[in-house]
């Protein structure tokens, strides 16, 4: 899924502020105040262009992160974001032979760029950078999987971990139904049997929570269309992610089922239809924000922060509401089980999340050296603390035992002003616009022996052992949401593997784009269908249209393509 302007992944009720600061090549500093250092002195200011599929901002990095990077490397980062500029920019820049000085791409596109000479072989340099070499196994595994590769190193996978390919280290999975605890309590903490039962609960919540404290209307669901079709998905993002509530995972035009078989996206017995129908039912009950078909993620983000949304489903979304104070007063969001659901989640991203960072083939020697220093710092323990936890003295303090304690946990959601010594302006305004990390927050920080993720620090666990958490534990009989899922045998963990999948042929690419446009447009119409008959008529008409566009050829291609991944997952189980 696309990572929109969230700054960093936000898990289990608190932000992971994407603050980056640190040292250069050796990664030895354990500080991280964000204050000026001399690392960048004596170097001319250099602009680095980053072609970045994860970015949702285009232009020069500003604010405190700009200051951090300039202080250390005298670099300014110019972000080229296809999510902002449109997909055509990929072809336009590729045709010049210079996609970017740094390129951040999905795995398949990265492999194509290697073949087309757009990515530099960094084999001769990467061994000199110890922070990157901490992940040598994962980096080698990815590069060895590139077609025709003779041992060269081109790419650095994103969001690698230092755990294992089959581990799952979090307390909350990426997507699950989450409700405000106070509102759930107010309606009597009912059991929820299925999606219809969830709608019944949401209807009751809307009755007791029709508006926020300011009097603005509140809705159980607030949707947004601007992520649709990204990350190789087909269909609207708000449906694609919720299919994982029933153990299924959309892979292009097909759905991977819990038994590791595939079915077409258009299968009425599968989850795309099921979740789309759920959203239509919700809309017909008056539970969907009427702005849903036209608003952006930024609009929804503001509504979450203002208390206008009652159901969340991304783990990081709660960071726009779940301050520690709200956990203490019981108004925070938390997972509420739906009895007929089996939850799909990917394991720790040991081999990476499916995106890769590389160096553009056209960079000169001076720029190449500066880029490698920057990337090594980006993977350093100190740098990772700031990516995932924040700025020392602003986002956290360090105790005598070296452990961290979070402060200003509302920095991102409220865009708190950053002190001038750290660059000034608002915290969210100056966030790291790269919006992607070489090392995932679930990894263990050697500086503390705890996760980089602030929600797993011992201090955070102690601070958030609130009445609300105790009540949840008593109600559901488990310490954490993942524990409940494991106890009830409803957690389906998919192992992390590193595979190179075939890219689309020209014909398949045309079919995929046309199919996706049709599915997205028709899905939004179906959400707002007036009744079941109209909904099913629209669905059948869509399927007929898709077949005329070559949908069955696309299904065959995607089944064969993703079988490679399934076989690799089976091999490590």
Beta strands, then each sheet from edge to edge (+ up, - down):
strand 1: 46-52
strand 2: 59-60
strand 3: 75-80
strand 4: 102-106
strand 5: 155-157
strand 6: 175-180
strand 7: 249-251
strand 8: 254-256
strand 9: 262-264
strand 10: 311-314
strand 11: 333-335
strand 12: 343-346
strand 13: 355-359
strand 14: 396-398
strand 15: 404-406
strand 16: 444-445
strand 17: 450-451
strand 18: 491-494
sheet 1: 2+ 3- 1- 4- 13+ 5-
sheet 2: 10+ 6- 11+
sheet 3: 7+ 8- 9+
sheet 4: 12+ 18+
sheet 5: 14+ 15-
sheet 6: 16+ 17-
end
